[in-house]
């Protein structure tokens, strides 16, 4: 019974950072996004993994196409340049679970009755971060930046879905509304 309670607690209390997808956007309030209709990708890799490169490019292209933008190969015909980068970082979280006894905090240390034990587990996971920058092609000034962070799965299909979802979130309020 005690082991099942501990196992249930461990499953329920998995680290929240490993489960949350976070996206932030920023933009130049002086940029007139209505004048941008075409874009190109400068040469360079998004990630050392060519499969990730293809997935990120496809996800971003799909979102920009849905917003009425058209990808062009000729730099001279582009209004904007789109650049993306993907990085990963190993993270660790510590989880401590207390079991047994009826111990409680008392004045000057532990108080109460009974013996308890504590078990600490280390959870290692990998966070992936995608940074998307859109520049004015003529002035080379940054006009839009989006960053998205999520945990990386061992399952490539899950990661492909996460890339698509983070791209959707990045472009949810794109193009930004003009400010006065």
Buried (B, 14 or more C-beta within 10 A) or exposed (E): EEEEEBEEBBEEEEBEBBEEEEBEBEBBEEBEBEEBBBBBBEEEEBBEBEEBBEBBBBBBBBBBEEEEBEBBEEEEEBBBBBBBBBEBEEBEBEBEBEEEEEBEEEEEEEEEEEEEEEEEEEBEBBBBBBBBBBBBBEEEEBBBBBBBBBBBBEEEEEBBBBBBBBBBBBBEEBBBEEEE
